[in-house]
Amino acid sequence: MPTEGPFAPGTLAAMAERATDRALASGALQPIETESELIEDAGVRFVLRTASNLARKDRALAQQGAEDPLAEPHPDLFVARVSESHVALLNKFNLLDRHLLIVTLRFEHQERLLSEADFGALARCMAELDGLGIYNGGAEAGASQLHKHLQFVPLPLDPAIAPGEPGVPMEALFDAAEPGNGALQVPGLPFGHAFVRVGPPLWATTERAARTLHGLYRVMLRAVAIEPLGADARQSSAYNLLCTRRWMLLVPRSRERFESISVNAFGFAGSLFVRTREQASRAREHGPMAVLRAVGVARRAPPDAPSGES
């Protein structure tokens, strides 16, 4: 992987565009074509994406075996060095444009709890683009690789989302969250979660953002009873984390799928992905929010906790 220093402020978007053009031309980037529709459910306009052809991705995963594709990615997928500890890569089989993977240079397990360095790398990307950062904590939360990586996508999540609507569909419910600091509850979410608001002062510097986000993350983990295990701080149970410039949402998981429908953190953003028209029909029949409730855990009231800087 290239060894040059971290990208200069204000350059990430252009670097991602150049990498995308290069990777499309070489075939290193293989976008998954989908059909999108909007589904109104429980106060949210969910985006439901149905894949048209996953054969290439299935073949690639079958051939991968025990290899770590994030350790030695195709060079055309490289976007930028983000920090001393992380790089940004294009997601080889992307559903969204400029879908970045924020990957640790040295191998860390995907079930290891996030560090301040992880949040520092995410914050550098979020300072460049208004986007959504996610983390799939473990296989039961939708992680498909063992090498620790966050994901980052610019907003809005889908071109079908109209101007003026939340770029993250689930955000339509967040104004109703109870007032206060620390780990909060959103009344419209029927599954266990912890929610925090963050404000503009947090983004004054990457260092401040990393420190504050990491502190809030630890508050949220305690609120949903997820603890570090062992010397390498593995998570005690699976979870999804979602982060924007305005809020963070942490959702503990009970299982990876509803019937045959896999759910990762994007589902809790309000964007579900299904592999077949039959799965799309089942998601419509049950309703996207019921799908999410089925793979989450029962709600619990979080304990009072101090907030971070906001």
C-alpha positions as CSV (number, residue, x, y, z in Angstrom):
1,M,0.0,0.0,0.0
2,P,1.3,3.5,-0.7
3,T,3.3,5.0,2.2
4,E,2.9,8.8,1.6
5,G,1.6,11.0,4.4
6,P,-2.0,11.8,5.3
7,F,-4.1,13.7,2.7
8,A,-4.1,17.5,2.8
9,P,-7.2,19.2,4.1
10,G,-9.7,19.9,1.4
11,T,-8.5,17.2,-1.0
12,L,-10.3,14.0,-0.1
13,A,-13.3,14.5,-2.4
14,A,-11.1,15.0,-5.4
15,M,-8.9,12.1,-4.5
16,A,-12.0,9.8,-4.2
17,E,-13.2,11.0,-7.6
18,R,-9.9,10.3,-9.3
19,A,-9.6,6.9,-7.6
20,T,-13.2,6.0,-8.8
21,D,-12.4,6.9,-12.4
22,R,-9.2,4.9,-12.3
23,A,-10.8,1.9,-10.6
24,L,-13.7,1.8,-13.0
25,A,-11.4,1.9,-16.0
26,S,-9.3,-1.0,-14.7
27,G,-12.2,-3.1,-13.4
28,A,-11.0,-3.0,-9.8
29,L,-14.2,-1.2,-8.8
30,Q,-17.3,-3.3,-9.6
31,P,-20.5,-1.4,-8.6
32,I,-23.6,-3.4,-7.7
33,E,-26.5,-2.3,-9.8
34,T,-29.7,-1.9,-7.8
35,E,-33.3,-0.7,-8.2
36,S,-34.4,1.7,-5.5
37,E,-37.8,2.5,-4.1
38,L,-39.1,4.5,-1.1
39,I,-41.3,2.9,1.5
40,E,-43.2,4.9,4.1
41,D,-43.1,3.1,7.5
42,A,-43.4,4.3,11.1
43,G,-42.6,7.9,10.2
44,V,-39.6,7.1,8.0
45,R,-39.2,7.1,4.2
46,F,-37.0,4.0,3.9
47,V,-34.9,3.3,0.9
48,L,-35.2,-0.3,-0.3
49,R,-32.5,-1.4,-2.7
50,T,-32.9,-4.6,-4.7
51,A,-29.8,-6.0,-6.4
52,S,-30.0,-6.9,-10.0
53,N,-26.9,-9.1,-10.1
54,L,-24.7,-10.3,-7.3
55,A,-22.9,-13.1,-9.1
56,R,-19.6,-11.3,-9.4
57,K,-19.5,-10.5,-5.7
58,D,-20.5,-14.1,-4.7
59,R,-17.7,-15.5,-6.9
60,A,-15.2,-13.1,-5.4
61,L,-16.1,-14.0,-1.8
62,A,-16.0,-17.7,-2.6
63,Q,-12.5,-17.3,-4.1
64,Q,-11.3,-15.1,-1.2
65,G,-11.0,-18.0,1.3
66,A,-9.0,-17.1,4.3
67,E,-7.2,-14.2,2.6
68,D,-7.5,-10.6,4.0
69,P,-8.5,-8.4,1.0
70,L,-8.2,-5.3,3.1
71,A,-4.5,-6.0,3.9
72,E,-3.4,-6.1,0.2
73,P,-6.2,-4.4,-1.8
74,H,-6.0,-3.8,-5.5
75,P,-3.8,-0.6,-5.9
76,D,-6.5,1.1,-7.9
77,L,-8.9,1.0,-4.9
78,F,-6.5,3.0,-2.8
79,V,-7.8,6.6,-2.2
80,A,-5.6,8.2,0.5
81,R,-3.6,7.8,3.6
82,V,-6.0,9.2,6.3
83,S,-3.8,9.1,9.4
84,E,-0.7,7.3,10.7
85,S,-2.9,4.3,11.5
86,H,-5.6,4.3,8.8
87,V,-6.1,4.4,5.0
88,A,-9.1,5.0,2.8
89,L,-10.1,2.5,0.1
90,L,-12.9,2.3,-2.3
91,N,-15.4,-0.4,-1.5
92,K,-14.8,-2.9,-4.3
93,F,-18.5,-3.9,-4.6
94,N,-20.2,-0.6,-3.9
95,L,-23.9,0.3,-3.8
96,L,-23.2,4.0,-3.3
97,D,-20.9,6.4,-5.1
98,R,-17.7,7.3,-3.2
99,H,-18.3,4.6,-0.7
100,L,-15.1,4.5,1.4
101,L,-13.6,1.9,3.7
102,I,-11.5,3.4,6.5
103,V,-9.1,0.6,7.3
104,T,-6.5,0.0,9.9
105,L,-3.0,-0.3,8.4
106,R,-2.1,-3.0,10.9
107,F,-4.5,-5.9,11.3
108,E,-7.0,-5.4,14.2
109,H,-10.1,-7.7,14.6
110,Q,-13.4,-6.3,13.6
111,E,-14.8,-7.2,17.0
112,R,-12.3,-5.1,18.8
113,L,-13.9,-2.0,20.3
114,L,-13.2,1.3,18.5
115,S,-10.3,3.4,19.6
116,E,-9.7,7.1,19.7
117,A,-7.5,6.6,16.6
118,D,-10.4,5.0,14.8
119,F,-12.6,8.0,15.5
120,G,-9.7,10.3,14.5
121,A,-9.6,8.7,11.1
122,L,-13.4,9.0,10.7
123,A,-13.4,12.6,11.9
124,R,-10.8,13.5,9.2
125,C,-13.1,12.2,6.5
126,M,-16.2,13.8,8.1
127,A,-14.5,17.2,8.2
128,E,-14.1,16.9,4.4
129,L,-17.6,15.7,3.4
130,D,-21.0,15.8,5.0
131,G,-21.5,12.1,5.3
132,L,-22.5,9.0,7.3
133,G,-19.9,6.9,9.1
134,I,-20.9,3.4,10.1
135,Y,-19.3,0.5,11.9
136,N,-20.6,-3.1,11.8
137,G,-19.3,-4.6,15.1
138,G,-19.1,-8.3,14.3
139,A,-20.6,-10.8,12.0
140,E,-24.0,-10.7,13.7
141,A,-24.1,-6.9,12.9
142,G,-23.4,-7.5,9.2
143,A,-19.6,-7.4,9.1
144,S,-18.2,-9.4,6.2
145,Q,-14.5,-8.9,6.9
146,L,-12.4,-9.7,10.0
147,H,-10.0,-6.7,9.4
148,K,-11.2,-3.7,11.3
149,H,-12.7,-1.1,9.1
150,L,-15.3,1.7,9.3
151,Q,-17.3,2.8,6.3
152,F,-18.1,6.3,5.1
153,V,-20.5,7.6,2.4
154,P,-21.5,11.1,1.4
155,L,-25.1,12.2,2.0
156,P,-27.8,11.9,0.9
157,L,-27.9,8.1,1.0
158,D,-29.9,7.9,-2.3
159,P,-30.6,10.2,-5.3
160,A,-34.3,9.5,-4.7
161,I,-34.3,11.4,-1.5
162,A,-35.7,14.8,-2.3
163,P,-34.0,18.1,-1.4
164,G,-35.1,19.2,2.1
165,E,-35.6,15.6,3.3
166,P,-33.1,14.1,5.8
167,G,-30.1,12.7,4.0
168,V,-30.3,9.8,6.4
169,P,-33.9,8.7,6.3
170,M,-34.0,7.6,10.0
171,E,-33.1,11.1,11.0
172,A,-36.7,12.0,10.5
173,L,-37.4,10.6,14.0
174,F,-34.5,12.1,15.9
175,D,-36.0,15.5,16.7
176,A,-38.4,13.7,19.0
177,A,-35.5,12.3,21.2
178,E,-35.9,13.2,24.8
179,P,-34.0,16.4,25.9
180,G,-30.8,16.1,27.8
181,N,-27.2,15.1,27.5
182,G,-25.5,11.7,27.4
183,A,-27.2,8.5,26.0
184,L,-30.8,9.3,25.0
185,Q,-33.7,7.4,23.6
186,V,-35.6,8.1,20.4
187,P,-39.4,7.4,21.0
188,G,-40.0,6.1,17.4
189,L,-37.3,3.4,17.5
190,P,-38.8,0.1,18.6
191,F,-35.4,-1.6,19.3
192,G,-32.7,-1.1,21.9
193,H,-30.4,1.8,21.2
194,A,-28.4,4.7,22.5
195,F,-28.5,8.1,20.8
196,V,-26.4,11.2,21.3
197,R,-26.4,14.6,19.8
198,V,-23.2,16.4,18.8
199,G,-22.8,20.1,17.8
200,P,-20.5,22.3,15.7
201,P,-17.9,23.0,18.4
202,L,-16.9,19.4,18.4
203,W,-15.5,19.7,14.9
204,A,-13.2,22.6,15.7
205,T,-10.2,20.2,15.3
206,T,-9.9,16.6,14.4
207,E,-8.2,15.9,17.8
208,R,-11.2,17.4,19.7
209,A,-13.7,15.5,17.5
210,A,-11.8,12.2,18.0
211,R,-11.6,12.6,21.8
212,T,-15.2,13.7,22.2
213,L,-16.7,11.1,19.8
214,H,-14.7,8.3,21.5
215,G,-15.9,9.5,24.9
216,L,-19.5,9.5,23.8
217,Y,-19.1,6.1,22.2
218,R,-18.0,4.7,25.5
219,V,-21.1,6.3,27.2
220,M,-23.3,4.7,24.6
221,L,-21.7,1.3,25.1
222,R,-22.4,1.4,28.8
223,A,-26.0,2.4,28.2
224,V,-26.6,-0.8,26.2
225,A,-24.5,-3.0,28.4
226,I,-21.7,-3.8,25.9
227,E,-18.4,-4.3,27.7
228,P,-14.7,-4.9,26.6
229,L,-13.6,-8.5,27.0
230,G,-10.0,-9.7,27.2
231,A,-6.6,-8.0,26.8
232,D,-7.5,-6.8,23.2
233,A,-10.9,-5.3,24.3
234,R,-13.2,-7.4,22.2
235,Q,-16.9,-6.5,22.3
236,S,-19.1,-8.5,24.6
237,S,-21.9,-8.5,22.0
238,A,-22.5,-7.3,18.4
239,Y,-23.7,-3.8,17.5
240,N,-24.0,-1.2,14.8
241,L,-22.7,2.3,15.1
242,L,-23.8,5.3,12.9
243,C,-22.3,8.7,13.1
244,T,-22.8,12.1,11.3
245,R,-21.8,15.6,12.1
246,R,-25.0,16.0,14.2
247,W,-25.6,12.7,16.0
248,M,-24.5,9.2,16.8
249,L,-26.7,6.1,17.1
250,L,-25.6,2.8,18.6
251,V,-27.8,-0.3,18.1
252,P,-27.1,-3.7,19.8
253,R,-27.8,-6.7,17.7
254,S,-29.4,-10.1,18.5
255,R,-28.9,-11.6,15.0
256,E,-27.6,-10.8,11.5
257,R,-30.7,-11.4,9.5
258,F,-34.5,-11.4,9.4
259,E,-35.6,-14.5,7.5
260,S,-33.1,-14.4,4.6
261,I,-32.6,-10.6,4.6
262,S,-29.2,-9.5,5.9
263,V,-29.1,-6.3,7.8
264,N,-26.1,-4.1,8.6
265,A,-25.7,-0.5,9.9
266,F,-27.2,1.0,6.7
267,G,-30.5,-0.6,7.6
268,F,-30.6,1.4,10.8
269,A,-29.9,4.5,8.8
270,G,-33.2,3.8,6.8
271,S,-31.6,2.1,3.8
272,L,-32.2,-1.7,3.4
273,F,-30.5,-3.8,0.8
274,V,-32.0,-7.1,-0.5
275,R,-30.6,-9.6,-2.9
276,T,-33.9,-10.7,-4.7
277,R,-37.3,-9.5,-5.6
278,E,-38.7,-12.1,-3.2
279,Q,-36.8,-10.5,-0.3
280,A,-38.0,-7.1,-1.4
281,S,-41.6,-8.4,-1.2
282,R,-41.0,-9.8,2.3
283,A,-39.6,-6.5,3.4
284,R,-42.6,-4.6,2.1
285,E,-45.0,-7.1,3.6
286,H,-43.5,-6.9,7.1
287,G,-42.4,-3.3,7.0
288,P,-38.8,-2.2,7.2
289,M,-39.1,-1.1,10.9
290,A,-40.3,-4.6,11.8
291,V,-37.3,-6.1,10.0
292,L,-35.0,-3.9,12.1
293,R,-36.9,-4.6,15.4
294,A,-36.4,-8.4,14.7
295,V,-32.6,-8.1,14.4
296,G,-32.2,-5.7,17.3
297,V,-32.7,-6.3,21.0
298,A,-35.5,-5.1,23.4
299,R,-35.4,-1.5,24.4
300,R,-34.0,-0.6,27.8
301,A,-33.7,2.8,29.5
302,P,-30.1,3.9,29.6
303,P,-28.6,5.1,32.9
304,D,-27.8,8.8,33.4
305,A,-24.3,9.5,32.1
306,P,-22.3,12.7,31.5
307,S,-22.1,14.1,28.0
308,G,-19.1,14.9,26.0
309,E,-18.3,18.3,24.5
310,S,-20.8,19.5,22.0
